[in-house]
Amino acid sequence: MKLQSILILSAFFLCDAKLSRKQLIRANELPSNLTQNSQAVRLLQEERSSKSTKRIVDQYRTRHRRESFDAKSYESGLLWSHAERLDENGDVILRWVYTDSSITFRLEAKTLGYVGLGFNSARNMRGADLVVAWVDDRHLNAQVLDCHGLTFEDRAVADEIQNYELITGYQNATHTTIEFRRLLLTCDRQDFVIGEDTTQVLWAMGPDGSDGDLPRHFNVVSRPLRLLQPPSKPANKLMHWDVRISNLTIPHVMATLFWCKVFKAPEVPTKHHIVGYEPLIDSRPIRNGRPILEKNNLSPVHHMVLYECAEDNDRKQWNEWAEGDGFFGPTRPGEFGLCVTPIAAWAMGSKGEFLPENVGIPLGEKGGVSFYMLEVHYDNQALHDVLDNSGIRVHYTSALRAHDAALLGTGVGVSALHVVPPKQRAYRTVGICSSDCTNNTMPEEGINIVSVLLHAHGAARKISLKHVRGNEELPRISQENTYDARYQQSRIVPGGRKFFQGDILITECTYDSTSRDKPIIGGYSATQEMCLSFVLYYPRTELAGCYSNTPVVEFFETFGVKEFYGLSMLHLEKIFFMTGFDVLPPESILPHLRHNDQGPVREGDDQGVGLMKGLVIKEPLEFHNKTFMDHLNEMPWSEPLLTEQIEKKLYSGFHMTFCKKRDDSWGTPIQIEEFPIFNEIRNNDVAEKSCNYKSVRLPSITNTTGSSTTHYLSSAILALCLFITIAR
């Protein structure tokens, strides 16, 4: 052994001495220039991938028969629990069913060539996990090929390790159908880990005769899907109630519009239960004065919430509102403030929800309430005239469930006091539901959380609903690490979650604002931001909403502002929190607001943004005579220390908490409190499995252990160095 070591060291020094005399760059050496170095590495990687792919594909092409499962013997009676059209025309349909460890797919595509399926956290094929399948035209044998997308160009290459398993495949005169399966976690670095987060599903189809070809382009118009979402199961013999807007014209001058309409509950003789809901989207663009039904037309309906309205003595007035057309958000009657308890919340991408079989939301005058308010948010950034008749179909039954359920809204209060700076990769904001609120509104035995709808707008990338008890954080109730605003389906909480008096809910949102040049302000417009959780739970309590915002004084001080002309901080606090976010300030202070030529047209219900644009700074002198919005826009957001300091103060500083009951009264008084101190969970991925990636190795190299490995490795080094020495 000692002699072997001496020989290796001698050869190494001899090689080094020989090589040091030559300064020439050989063909396989990397140039010293960093740019050339990067290009060389890329070319080498591309060459290796191409050779490997050609070898693997050739093996598949020359096979006349591929070992596969007999579809009739392998779970041929599978009930595909999920099905989605990946394209608008229905030419590519994906069906799947999963177990605790694996997932099985059925891919149906209108092609006689190859069909591809991809999984990624981004909306492109770079670095994606790809599978390419086809049915050989000559022998009618099905093949599946495990591939991945290159990180530096849109091209698929074959994996060294094939982790997709063919079940069966066939084609008819027009379509190719392939069934295959894989493990959720393959422990292969080239494969995507299929988990509970939203997955960007990509697809591709080759022309007839393209069997065995690998696509250079997967459809980048990806479909965000949650592959491991339990299926909703509608009950039998359900009645339904359509709550929808009637012939509302959305004008082209409004980019954002909120419409509120009161409805009277169905007349049912006894208590009934609402057990599910689904969207009714009917938006028709107006062309030449006439509404036109267009295929694949994008509806401006952004989200809808159906609220219960607390009982009011003036039933005649409520009946009149129920028979009317509704109101533009800022002009709705003050009595609509009694409609604060959400019972159905829908957002883009959602198919609705059916509740678990043991819970239902009370409906009807005998067991629920008499009036409901539908609030529809229209996002009309294209500024088109649109005729809308959208709404929600509510499913209900006389067969009562075991528990009365309710929805709780929580998170960051929607207002202009919610700010996300521009040019930030991962900026966090947070809203809390305080222990005082849950102490005063929850039953002694606590509640059971069933599902959660996480809601934000386009800049959000992560949302989590945290659960704190005492000074310890429990596992997250719900979490989305790859949030996509196009897909906002509620998330079942596996096994449910017990939530007790005094526990705290924290909704945390992480935003990517790198594409924005100006700060993003909280509000209802799709260009603004939200951070909310809608929590379905039982048994039903009086609590309807539990939110927080940064206190007014602390908010403006965080951005360096001490005083405005004509308005004290106390006045501003009253405007924001006492009279509501969507009303104009009192006439007595209007002269002190600077006129904004742009107006609030594009903002719609801007939740205080118009006020922020009019506030004129008095102190300090360095910001003197600027409006607050101008000041925000001019701040040096590229300075990391500035944004880190602002994020820390707004996140972990003081919070003003709001605790609203179903009758619009306060569950606890509005109060200012410090962010709770608790021991955070560092790793919340409960489904994480260890793949033990301890070293990087080429998959094609057999990994051996023991003395034989050392012997072969040392011999190889010695032989290589001796060869170089002799050659020189």
C-alpha positions in Angstrom: 0.0 0.0 0.0 2.9 2.4 0.9 4.6 1.5 -2.4 1.4 2.2 -4.3 1.0 5.6 -2.7 4.6 6.5 -3.4 4.2 5.5 -7.1 1.0 7.6 -7.4 2.6 10.7 -5.8 5.7 10.3 -8.0 3.7 10.0 -11.1 1.6 13.0 -10.1 4.6 15.3 -9.6 6.2 14.0 -12.8 3.0 14.8 -14.7 2.8 18.2 -13.1 6.4 18.9 -14.0 5.9 17.9 -17.6 2.7 19.8 -18.0 4.0 23.0 -16.5 6.5 23.3 -19.3 3.7 23.5 -21.8 1.5 26.6 -21.8 -0.6 25.5 -24.8 -4.3 25.0 -24.3 -5.2 21.5 -25.5 -8.4 20.7 -27.3 -10.1 19.3 -24.2 -8.8 21.9 -21.8 -10.9 24.7 -20.5 -9.8 28.3 -21.5 -8.8 30.6 -18.7 -11.3 33.3 -19.8 -14.4 32.9 -17.7 -16.8 33.5 -20.6 -15.0 31.0 -22.8 -14.9 28.6 -19.8 -18.7 28.8 -19.4 -19.3 28.3 -23.1 -17.0 25.3 -23.2 -18.7 23.7 -20.3 -22.0 24.2 -21.9 -20.8 22.7 -25.2 -19.4 19.7 -23.5 -22.6 19.2 -21.6 -24.7 19.5 -24.8 -22.4 17.1 -26.6 -22.6 14.5 -23.8 -26.4 14.9 -23.5 -26.9 14.5 -27.3 -24.7 11.3 -27.4 -26.5 9.8 -24.4 -29.9 10.7 -25.8 -29.1 9.2 -29.2 -27.9 6.0 -27.6 -31.0 5.6 -25.4 -33.5 6.6 -28.2 -31.9 4.2 -30.6 -32.3 1.4 -28.1 -36.0 2.2 -27.9 -36.5 2.5 -31.6 -35.0 -0.9 -32.4 -37.1 -2.7 -29.9 -39.9 -4.6 -31.6 -41.5 -5.4 -28.3 -41.4 -3.5 -25.0 -42.1 -5.2 -21.7 -45.2 -3.6 -20.3 -48.0 -4.3 -17.9 -51.2 -6.0 -19.1 -53.7 -3.2 -18.7 -56.4 -5.7 -17.9 -54.5 -7.3 -15.0 -52.9 -4.1 -13.7 -55.7 -2.1 -12.2 -57.6 -1.8 -15.5 -60.6 -1.1 -13.3 -58.9 2.1 -12.1 -61.3 5.0 -11.6 -59.3 8.0 -12.8 -59.9 10.3 -9.9 -58.8 13.4 -11.8 -59.1 14.6 -15.4 -58.0 17.9 -17.0 -58.0 19.3 -20.6 -54.5 20.6 -21.1 -55.5 22.7 -24.1 -58.6 24.7 -24.8 -59.8 22.4 -27.7 -59.6 19.2 -25.7 -57.0 17.7 -28.0 -54.8 16.7 -25.0 -56.5 15.2 -22.0 -54.7 14.1 -18.9 -56.2 11.6 -16.4 -54.5 10.4 -13.2 -54.9 8.6 -9.9 -52.3 8.4 -7.1 -51.3 6.4 -4.0 -49.1 7.3 -1.1 -46.0 6.5 -3.2 -46.8 6.6 -6.9 -48.9 8.3 -9.5 -50.5 6.7 -12.6 -51.3 8.8 -15.7 -53.4 8.3 -18.8 -52.5 10.7 -21.6 -54.9 11.0 -24.6 -53.7 13.1 -27.5 -55.0 13.9 -31.0 -51.9 12.7 -32.8 -50.4 9.6 -34.4 -46.9 10.9 -33.5 -45.2 11.4 -30.2 -46.9 13.0 -27.2 -45.0 14.7 -24.4 -45.9 15.6 -20.8 -43.8 17.8 -18.5 -43.6 18.8 -14.9 -41.8 21.9 -13.6 -42.0 24.6 -11.0 -41.5 27.2 -13.7 -43.7 27.8 -16.8 -41.1 26.5 -19.2 -39.3 23.3 -20.1 -35.9 24.3 -19.0 -34.8 21.9 -16.3 -38.3 20.3 -16.4 -39.0 16.6 -15.9 -40.4 15.3 -19.3 -41.8 12.1 -20.5 -42.2 11.4 -24.2 -44.4 8.5 -25.4 -45.5 7.1 -28.7 -47.1 4.0 -30.4 -44.9 2.5 -33.1 -46.8 2.7 -36.4 -45.3 -0.5 -37.7 -45.4 -2.9 -34.7 -48.0 -1.0 -32.7 -45.9 -1.2 -29.6 -46.1 1.6 -27.0 -43.0 3.2 -25.6 -42.3 5.8 -22.9 -39.0 7.6 -22.5 -38.0 9.5 -19.4 -36.4 12.8 -20.4 -35.6 16.2 -19.0 -35.2 19.7 -20.4 -31.8 21.3 -20.7 -31.2 24.2 -18.5 -29.7 26.4 -21.3 -32.0 25.7 -24.2 -35.5 24.5 -25.0 -34.7 20.9 -25.9 -35.5 17.5 -24.4 -32.8 14.9 -23.7 -33.1 11.4 -22.4 -32.4 10.6 -18.7 -29.7 8.0 -18.0 -32.1 6.4 -15.4 -35.5 5.6 -16.8 -38.1 6.0 -14.0 -41.3 6.1 -16.0 -43.0 2.7 -16.3 -45.2 1.8 -19.2 -48.6 0.2 -18.5 -50.2 0.1 -21.9 -50.6 2.2 -25.0 -52.5 2.1 -28.3 -53.7 4.3 -31.1 -56.7 4.6 -33.4 -57.3 6.5 -36.6 -56.9 9.9 -34.8 -55.6 9.6 -31.2 -52.7 8.1 -29.2 -53.4 6.9 -25.7 -50.7 6.0 -23.3 -50.9 4.9 -19.6 -47.8 5.0 -17.5 -46.7 5.5 -13.9 -43.8 6.7 -11.7 -42.9 7.1 -8.1 -43.7 10.5 -6.5 -40.1 10.7 -5.3 -37.6 8.9 -7.6 -34.4 10.2 -5.9 -33.2 11.0 -9.4 -31.9 14.5 -9.7 -33.3 14.7 -13.3 -36.9 14.0 -12.1 -39.4 16.4 -10.6 -40.6 15.6 -7.1 -44.4 15.4 -7.3 -45.8 16.8 -4.1 -48.6 18.9 -2.7 -47.5 22.2 -4.2 -48.9 23.5 -7.5 -47.1 22.0 -10.5 -46.7 23.6 -13.9 -47.9 20.9 -16.3 -46.5 21.2 -19.9 -47.5 19.2 -23.0 -46.3 18.6 -26.6 -47.6 16.8 -29.6 -45.5 15.7 -32.6 -46.9 15.4 -36.2 -47.9 12.0 -37.6 -44.9 9.8 -38.1 -42.7 11.5 -35.4 -42.4 8.3 -33.3 -39.2 8.4 -31.3 -38.4 12.0 -32.0 -37.8 14.3 -29.0 -39.5 17.6 -29.0 -37.4 20.8 -29.1 -40.4 22.7 -27.7 -43.0 21.9 -25.1 -46.1 24.1 -25.0 -45.1 26.9 -22.7 -48.7 27.8 -22.0 -48.6 25.5 -19.0 -51.5 24.4 -16.9 -51.0 24.9 -13.2 -52.4 21.9 -11.4 -52.2 20.3 -7.9 -51.7 16.7 -8.8 -52.1 15.3 -5.3 -55.3 17.2 -4.5 -58.1 14.8 -3.1 -61.1 14.8 -5.5 -64.3 16.6 -4.6 -67.2 14.2 -4.2 -70.6 15.7 -4.8 -73.4 14.1 -2.8 -76.5 12.6 -4.4 -79.8 14.3 -4.8 -78.7 17.8 -4.3 -80.7 21.0 -5.0 -79.1 24.1 -6.3 -79.5 27.8 -6.1 -78.0 30.1 -8.7 -76.7 33.3 -7.3 -75.6 35.4 -10.3 -75.4 38.9 -11.7 -78.0 39.8 -14.3 -77.0 41.7 -17.5 -74.3 43.9 -15.9 -72.4 46.0 -18.5 -68.8 46.4 -17.5 -67.6 49.7 -19.1 -64.3 49.9 -21.0 -63.3 52.8 -18.8 -63.1 50.6 -15.7 -60.0 48.4 -15.3 -61.2 47.2 -11.9 -64.8 47.0 -10.9 -66.5 45.6 -7.8 -70.2 44.8 -7.9 -72.3 43.9 -4.9 -75.8 42.3 -5.2 -78.1 41.1 -2.4 -80.1 37.8 -2.9 -82.9 36.3 -0.8 -82.3 32.7 0.3 -84.5 30.0 -1.1 -87.7 29.4 0.9 -87.1 26.0 2.6 -89.5 24.7 5.3 -86.7 23.5 7.5 -83.0 23.9 8.1 -80.9 22.8 5.1 -77.1 22.5 4.6 -75.0 24.1 1.8 -72.6 21.3 0.8 -70.8 22.7 -2.2 -70.5 25.4 -4.9 -69.2 25.9 -8.3 -68.6 29.0 -10.6 -71.0 30.1 -13.3 -68.9 32.2 -15.7 -70.8 34.0 -18.4 -69.0 37.0 -19.8 -69.6 38.2 -23.4 -67.6 41.0 -25.0 -69.7 43.7 -26.7 -68.9 44.1 -30.4 -70.7 46.9 -32.3 -73.2 47.3 -29.5 -74.0 43.6 -29.3 -72.8 40.9 -26.8 -71.0 38.1 -28.7 -70.4 34.6 -27.5 -66.8 33.9 -28.3 -65.0 30.5 -27.8 -62.0 30.7 -25.5 -63.0 34.3 -24.5 -61.2 35.2 -21.3 -63.7 36.4 -18.7 -62.8 39.5 -16.6 -64.3 37.8 -13.5 -61.3 37.7 -11.1 -62.9 36.4 -7.9 -66.3 36.1 -6.2 -67.3 35.8 -2.5 -70.8 35.0 -1.3 -71.5 36.5 2.2 -74.2 35.9 4.8 -75.9 39.1 5.9 -76.8 39.4 9.6 -80.5 39.9 10.3 -81.8 43.4 10.1 -85.3 44.7 11.2 -85.9 46.5 7.9 -86.8 43.5 5.8 -88.8 45.6 3.3 -85.6 47.4 2.4 -83.6 44.2 2.1 -86.3 42.7 -0.2 -86.1 45.7 -2.4 -82.3 45.3 -2.7 -82.8 41.6 -3.5 -85.0 42.6 -6.4 -82.7 45.3 -7.6 -79.6 45.1 -9.9 -76.9 45.7 -7.3 -74.4 48.5 -6.5 -71.0 49.6 -7.6 -68.7 48.8 -4.7 -68.0 52.3 -3.3 -71.7 53.3 -3.6 -73.2 50.3 -1.9 -75.5 51.1 1.1 -73.9 51.1 4.5 -76.2 48.3 5.6 -74.3 46.0 3.4 -71.6 46.1 6.1 -73.8 43.4 7.8 -72.8 41.0 5.1 -69.4 40.0 6.5 -69.4 36.2 6.9 -68.1 34.4 3.8 -69.8 31.0 2.8 -68.2 30.5 -0.6 -65.0 32.0 -2.0 -64.1 31.4 -5.7 -61.0 32.6 -7.5 -59.4 32.1 -11.0 -58.6 28.5 -11.8 -60.9 27.0 -9.2 -63.7 24.5 -10.1 -65.4 25.2 -6.8 -65.6 22.9 -3.8 -67.7 20.2 -2.2 -67.5 20.0 1.5 -66.5 16.8 3.4 -69.5 14.5 4.2 -69.6 15.4 7.8 -70.0 19.2 7.5 -72.5 21.7 5.9 -73.2 25.4 6.1 -76.7 26.3 7.4 -79.1 27.7 4.8 -82.6 29.2 5.0 -84.6 31.3 7.4 -85.3 28.3 9.8 -81.6 27.5 10.3 -79.5 30.1 8.5 -80.1 33.6 7.4 -82.5 35.3 5.0 -80.2 37.4 2.8 -76.9 37.0 1.2 -74.6 39.3 -0.7 -72.5 38.3 -3.8 -69.4 40.4 -4.3 -67.8 40.0 -7.8 -64.4 41.5 -8.7 -64.0 42.2 -12.4 -60.4 42.6 -13.7 -60.9 44.4 -17.0 -57.3 45.5 -17.7 -58.0 45.1 -21.5 -60.6 47.9 -21.1 -63.3 46.2 -23.1 -67.1 46.6 -22.9 -68.4 43.3 -21.5 -71.9 42.0 -20.7 -71.7 39.7 -17.6 -74.1 37.2 -16.0 -71.6 35.4 -13.8 -72.1 34.0 -10.3 -72.0 31.0 -8.1 -74.2 27.8 -8.1 -74.8 26.8 -4.5 -75.6 23.1 -3.9 -77.7 22.3 -0.8 -79.6 19.4 0.7 -82.3 18.7 3.3 -80.2 15.7 4.6 -78.4 17.5 7.4 -74.7 16.8 8.0 -73.2 16.1 11.5 -71.7 19.6 11.9 -72.6 23.2 11.1 -69.5 24.7 9.3 -68.5 28.2 8.5 -65.8 30.1 6.6 -63.4 32.5 8.3 -61.5 35.2 6.5 -58.0 36.0 7.8 -54.7 37.6 6.7 -53.7 41.1 5.8 -56.5 43.6 5.8 -57.1 44.8 2.3 -55.8 48.4 2.2 -53.2 50.8 0.9 -51.3 50.1 4.1 -50.1 46.9 2.5 -47.0 47.7 0.4 -44.6 45.5 -1.6 -41.5 47.3 -2.8 -40.3 46.8 -6.4 -37.3 44.8 -7.5 -37.5 42.3 -4.7 -37.0 38.5 -5.3 -38.7 37.3 -2.1 -40.4 40.0 0.0 -42.6 38.9 2.8 -45.8 40.4 4.3 -47.9 39.0 7.1 -51.3 39.2 8.7 -52.2 37.8 12.1 -55.4 36.6 13.8 -54.6 37.3 17.4 -54.9 35.1 20.5 -57.3 37.7 22.1 -59.7 37.3 19.2 -59.7 33.5 19.2 -60.0 33.5 23.0 -63.2 35.6 22.8 -64.9 33.9 19.9 -63.9 30.3 19.9 -65.7 27.6 21.9 -63.8 26.1 24.9 -63.3 22.8 23.0 -61.9 24.6 20.0 -62.7 24.2 16.3 -61.7 21.8 13.5 -60.2 23.2 10.3 -61.2 21.3 7.2 -59.8 23.2 4.2 -58.1 26.5 3.2 -58.3 28.7 0.1 -55.1 30.8 -0.1 -55.5 34.0 -2.1 -53.2 36.7 -3.4 -52.5 38.3 -6.8 -49.9 37.9 -9.6 -46.7 38.9 -7.7 -47.2 36.2 -5.0 -45.0 33.2 -5.1 -45.5 31.5 -1.7 -48.4 31.6 0.8 -48.6 29.8 4.1 -51.1 29.6 6.9 -49.2 29.2 10.2 -50.5 27.9 13.5 -49.0 29.1 16.7 -49.9 27.7 20.2 -48.2 29.4 23.1 -44.6 30.1 22.0 -44.4 27.2 19.6 -45.3 27.0 15.9 -47.1 23.8 15.0 -46.9 22.3 11.5 -48.4 24.6 8.8 -52.1 24.2 8.3 -51.7 24.9 4.6 -48.8 26.0 2.4 -48.1 26.7 -1.2 -44.5 27.0 -2.3 -45.2 27.6 -6.0 -48.3 29.8 -5.9 -49.8 30.6 -9.3 -52.7 33.2 -9.3 -54.2 31.4 -12.3 -55.0 28.3 -10.1 -56.6 29.1 -6.8 -58.2 25.8 -5.7 -59.0 25.3 -2.0 -56.7 22.8 -0.2 -58.0 20.0 2.0 -56.2 19.8 5.3 -55.2 16.1 5.6 -56.9 14.7 8.7 -58.1 18.1 9.7 -56.5 20.4 12.3 -57.7 21.1 15.9 -57.5 24.8 16.7 -58.1 26.0 20.3 -58.9 29.2 22.2 -55.9 31.4 22.3 -54.2 29.9 19.3 -52.9 32.3 16.6 -53.3 32.2 12.8 -50.6 33.8 10.7 -51.0 34.3 6.9 -47.6 34.9 5.3 -47.1 35.8 1.6 -43.8 36.0 -0.3 -43.8 38.1 -3.4 -41.5 38.4 -6.4 -41.6 42.0 -7.6 -38.5 42.0 -9.7 -40.5 42.9 -12.8 -42.1 46.0 -11.2 -40.6 49.5 -11.3 -42.9 50.9 -8.7 -44.2 49.7 -5.3 -47.3 47.4 -5.3 -50.0 48.7 -3.1 -52.6 46.6 -1.4 -56.1 46.6 -3.0 -58.6 44.7 -5.1 -57.1 45.4 -8.6 -55.1 42.6 -10.2 -52.2 45.1 -10.4 -52.4 45.5 -6.6 -51.9 42.8 -4.0 -53.7 40.8 -1.3 -52.6 38.2 1.3 -55.6 36.2 2.6 -56.7 32.8 3.8 -60.3 31.6 3.7 -60.6 28.8 6.4 -63.4 26.3 6.3 -64.0 24.9 9.8 -66.6 23.5 12.3 -68.4 23.9 14.6 -69.7 27.3 13.4 -68.9 30.3 15.6 -69.7 34.0 15.6 -66.3 34.9 14.2 -66.4 36.1 10.5 -63.1 37.9 9.9 -59.8 38.2 11.7 -57.1 40.5 10.1 -54.3 42.8 10.9 -52.5 45.8 9.3 -49.6 47.9 10.2 -50.8 50.8 12.5 -51.1 54.1 10.6 -48.4 56.0 12.6 -45.9 53.1 12.3 -46.6 52.6 8.7 -45.8 56.2 7.6 -42.8 56.4 10.0 -41.4 53.3 8.4 -41.2 55.3 5.1 -39.7 58.3 6.9 -42.9 60.5 6.9 -43.8 62.4 10.1 -46.6 64.8 9.1 -49.0 65.7 6.3 -50.6 69.0 5.4 -54.0 69.4 7.0 -54.3 65.9 8.4 -53.1 64.5 11.7 -52.2 60.8 12.0 -55.3 60.4 14.2 -57.5 61.7 11.4 -55.8 59.3 8.9 -56.3 56.4 11.3 -60.0 57.2 11.5 -60.3 57.4 7.7 -58.6 54.0 7.3 -60.2 52.1 10.1 -63.3 53.8 11.4 -65.1 54.9 8.2 -63.9 52.1 6.0 -61.3 51.8 3.3 -63.4 52.5 0.2 -65.0 55.8 1.2 -63.8 59.3 0.4 -62.4 61.3 3.3 -64.6 64.0 5.0 -65.3 67.1 2.9 -63.5 69.2 5.4 -60.1 67.7 4.5 -60.5 67.5 0.7 -58.9 70.9 0.1 -55.7 69.6 1.6 -55.4 66.7 -0.9 -53.5 67.3 -4.1 -55.6 66.6 -7.2 -54.5 63.6 -9.2 -55.0 64.1 -12.9 -55.0 60.3 -13.6 -58.0 59.8 -11.3 -59.1 56.5 -9.8 -60.6 55.2 -13.0 -58.1 52.3 -13.4 -58.1 51.5 -9.7 -61.8 51.0 -9.1 -62.3 50.2 -5.5 -58.8 51.2 -4.5 -59.0 50.7 -0.8 -57.2 54.0 0.0 -54.8 54.3 -2.9 -56.6 57.4 -4.1 -56.0 59.0 -0.7 -52.3 58.0 -0.7 -51.9 59.8 -4.1 -53.4 63.0 -2.6 -51.6 63.2 0.8 -49.0 65.9 0.7 -45.9 65.6 3.0 -45.1 68.4 5.4 -42.4 66.8 7.5 -39.6 66.0 7.1 -38.3 68.8 4.9 -36.4 66.5 2.5 -39.8 65.1 1.3 -41.5 68.5 1.6 -44.5 69.0 -0.8 -44.3 65.6 -2.3 -47.4 63.3 -2.3 -46.9 60.1 -0.4 -47.2 58.0 -3.6 -44.5 60.1 -5.3 -42.3 59.7 -2.3 -42.8 55.9 -2.4 -42.0 55.8 -6.1 -38.8 57.7 -5.7 -37.3 55.7 -2.8 -34.0 53.9 -3.6 -35.5 50.4 -3.7 -32.3 48.9 -5.2 -30.6 49.4 -1.7 -30.9 46.0 0.0 -30.4 47.4 3.5 -33.4 49.8 3.0 -35.8 47.1 1.9 -34.6 44.6 4.5 -35.2 47.2 7.2 -38.7 48.0 5.9 -39.6 44.3 5.6 -38.4 43.6 9.1 -40.3 46.5 10.7 -43.6 45.9 8.8 -43.4 42.1 9.3 -42.3 41.7 12.9 -43.2 45.1 14.3 -46.5 46.3 15.6 -49.8 45.1 14.2 -53.3 46.6 14.4 -55.7 43.6 14.8 -59.4 43.4 13.8 -61.8 40.8 15.1 -65.2 40.9 13.3 -68.3 38.9 14.3 -71.0 37.7 11.9 -73.3 40.6 13.0 -70.6 43.2 12.1 -69.8 43.8 15.7 -66.3 43.6 17.2 -65.3 40.3 18.7 -62.6 42.2 20.6 -61.8 46.0 20.4 -59.3 47.1 17.7 -55.9 47.0 19.4 -52.3 47.4 18.6 -50.0 44.6 19.6 -46.5 43.3 18.9 -45.9 40.5 16.5 -46.0 37.2 18.6 -42.7 35.7 19.6 -42.5 31.9 19.0 -40.1 29.2 18.0 -40.5 28.8 14.2 -40.5 25.5 12.3 -37.5 25.5 10.1 -38.5 22.7 7.7 -42.3 22.2 7.3 -42.2 19.7 4.5 -44.0 16.8 6.2 -43.8 14.7 3.0 -40.1 15.1 2.7 -38.2 11.9 2.2 -34.4 11.7 2.3 -32.7 10.8 -0.9 -29.3 11.2 0.7 -27.7 13.2 -2.1 -24.2 13.2 -0.6 -22.1 13.4 -3.7 -22.5 14.1 -7.4 -21.7 11.2 -9.7 -22.5 10.2 -13.3 -25.4 7.8 -13.3 -23.6 5.6 -15.8 -20.8 4.9 -13.4 -21.3 1.9 -11.2 -20.8 2.8 -7.5 -18.7 0.2 -5.7 -17.3 0.2 -2.2 -14.4 -1.2 -0.3 -10.8 -1.7 -1.2 -11.5 -2.6 -4.8 -12.7 1.0 -5.5 -9.5 2.4 -4.1 -7.4 0.0 -6.1 -9.1 0.7 -9.4 -9.1 4.5 -8.8 -5.5 4.6 -7.9 -4.5 2.4 -10.7 -6.4 4.6 -13.2 -4.7 7.7 -11.9 -1.3 6.1 -12.1 -1.9 4.8 -15.6 -3.1 8.1 -16.8 -0.2 10.0 -15.5 2.4 7.5 -16.8 0.7 7.7 -20.3 0.9 11.5 -20.3 4.5 11.4 -19.2 5.5 9.0 -21.9 3.5 10.9 -24.5 5.4 14.1 -23.8 
